[in-house]
């Protein structure tokens, strides 16, 4: 999830709306439903992300949503993703409050 938010610039709602059949493996793309402005779009899928997602799918076997909730019928909750981001920031000893949306705008130093 963190890689998709940071590495692909997905918004939180876009991430949680990705279904397993939205991963276009042969085209190296992810289909994003109703992103900002209610517009559909395709984003490129990096090789690193493909590898991570393949391992994730093999391990968790999602049926409909790429990131499923506890009952496997609903998608993962926004609140849970926010907590994952906060926990990762704490472990990385980042002293400021970090949100999923902030990951869209981070730039690595060159």
N, C-alpha and C positions, 0 to 999 in steps of 0.2 A: 504494500500500500504506500509506504513511504517513497519507494522508488518511483511509483507512478505519479505521485503528487509532485515530487521534486524533479525527477528526471524527464517527465513528459509534460509537466505544467498543467496537469489536470486539476480542475476545481473539485472540491469535496463531493458535491452532488453528482458531478460527472463520473468520478471514480466509483461511487456507490451504485450508479445506474448501468455500469458495464455488465453485460450478460456474457456467458461463456461463448455464445455464438457471435458475439461482436468482435472477437479476436480473429482477424483475417490473416492466418498464418502464412499463406502463400503470397500475400501482398505486403506483408510486414506492416500492417495497419491495425488500428483500433477504431471501431465505429463508435462515436460518442453521440448518444441520443439527447436532443434538447438541451444543449449547453446554454451558455449565456445568450439571451435573446431568443430562447426556444429554438435555436438553430441546430440542426444535425451537422456533424463534421467528421472527417477522418483525420487521425493523427498518426504519424509514423511510429512504428514499434521497433525499438532498438534491439540488437541481438542480445545484449545483456538482459534486457527486460524479458525477451522471449525465453531465455534460459531460466530466469527466476520463475516466471509464470508456469513454465512446463513442470518445474519441480513442485511448485505450489499445487498445481492441478493434480499431479501424481499423488501428492501427500493427502490433500483434503477432498479431492473428488467433488468439486462444486457441480451442481446439476443445472441451475438456471442462472442465478446471479454469480458473477465471478467471486465476489466477497459476500458470502451468505451469513445471515444471522444465526443465532443458536438453534433455531428450529428448522433450518435449511429451506424454509418456505419464504422467508423474508430476507431482505438484504441487510447487510451489516449496518449498524446504526451510526449516525453522524457523531454522536456523543462518544462512542467507542473509538472511532478513528481519532477524535480530538484527544482522548486519553492516551492512545498509542503515541501520538506526536509529542504530547507533554512528557510522557515517560522517557521517550528517546532523547528528548532535549535535556532532561534531568541527568540521564546517564552520560550524556556528552558534556555535562557541566556547562551548559549554556545558561548564563545568568538572567536572561530575559524570558518573558512569556512567549512561547512559540505556538503558532496556530497552523492548521493545515494550509490556509490560504497564503501564509508567509512563504511557504516552500515554493510556491509558483514564482516568486519574485527574487529569490536568493540568487546571487551571482558568486561563483567561486573566484577567488583571487587567481590572477594569472602569473 
